Amino acid sequence: MPSLDRVWLGLLAAGLLAGCPSRPAPPPPAPSATPAPTPTSTPSSSALGALTGVVNPSASAVAGEGGAPPDAAEGGAPPVEDPGPEVVLYIETPYKLEERPPPTSQQAYKDDIMDRRKWNSGGMGELLDKPPGVEGHPDPRVIVNLDDVSGGLEEKTLVRVARQYHWINVVRCYRLGAYKDPYLRGWTKGKLVVATNGRVKKATFESTDLKDEEVAKCVIDKLRTIEFPPAKQETRAAVSVRVGPGDEPMPPPKDLIVPGDGILSLAAMRDGVRAGEEAILKCYRDAFTYAPGLWGRIILRFHVTKHGKLDEAFEAGSRFPDAHVAQCVVHAARELKFPRPDGGDVRFVVPIRLWNDQTGVERPDPPRDRDIADPP
């Protein structure tokens, strides 16, 4: 049995321990600054942006959901669209028909001729594909028939020669009326007698349903210009010719292409063409798919009536190397508008040059203000 002193000392030690405060628990360890990635998780698109340093609000639209654009992911700038070749539309000094200012010296005259000859012909450069050519059937539609053939020449020979050589005569006759009536069409009938030497002895007009009898009589009369093969006997035939409009309007006969009494300022002529610059350049740029080196000069001739109506726009005097582009430019020119001339109708000329930096040809000088100022 323990002694009274030992019991007393044990009770005293227990009381002292119960009166002391408890020691606080140590704080939890601080979180790691770089947590280990979970191998099986996939970062979101925003996380990818943060990781690569890309600031691109349209990244998800470009790369698709959950990804960044390839260029951005590599740290590069977005691709820049190729602006294409530099293109120039040069509008030369306009002038009233037959009133082009002459060069001031003999050397300037020679340089002017060589320059216009070069640009009027132009060039196609290296072709990437076959040019499309003109659209539709620009020329008047012509049918030449010969029936009831008798005499020395066979019908097939007579028909072959007449169709080969007379169609151009019909077109020229058609111009006498088609510029006034673009819908002029119909049949004309007559008689033909060919002498033994192949020359036309008679070409007799009989009837027509054309509304312009002058055109009809011209169609028959021009048969006299054809030479047929010689034969042992005269040859007789009935002739029937039909002519109608093509897909392009006809210019007036040459003797009717006159300047007119009207006056239109050079600035008005130039500004009228400049208003169609966008359409003209579209015709030109569209050709780059097959002829990126295309260049040349198109001479546009206009006629504005005394009432201010544009009723003629044709290529005149140039030989632009791409007929498809030339046709397109002329179509665009027919949509232009000009002020009403003073004093009557007027015909005027506006040459243009088309160039781009893929042609290998020296760029034409830009027009200067004095080039379009009216003479004092």
Secondary structure as UniProt FT lines:
FT   HELIX           4..18
FT   TURN            39..40
FT   HELIX           45..52
FT   TURN            57..58
FT   HELIX           59..63
FT   TURN            65..66
FT   HELIX           70..73
FT   TURN            74..75
FT   STRAND          87..91
FT   STRAND          95..96
FT   TURN            97..98
FT   HELIX           106..121
FT   STRAND          141..151
FT   HELIX           155..178
FT   TURN            179..180
FT   TURN            182..183
FT   STRAND          186..194
FT   TURN            196..197
FT   STRAND          199..208
FT   HELIX           213..221
FT   HELIX           222..225
FT   STRAND          235..244
FT   HELIX           254..256
FT   HELIX           266..274
FT   TURN            275..276
FT   HELIX           277..285
FT   HELIX           286..289
FT   TURN            292..293
FT   STRAND          295..304
FT   TURN            306..307
FT   STRAND          310..315
FT   HELIX           323..333
FT   TURN            334..335
FT   STRAND          346..356
FT   TURN            357..358
FT   HELIX           369..371
//
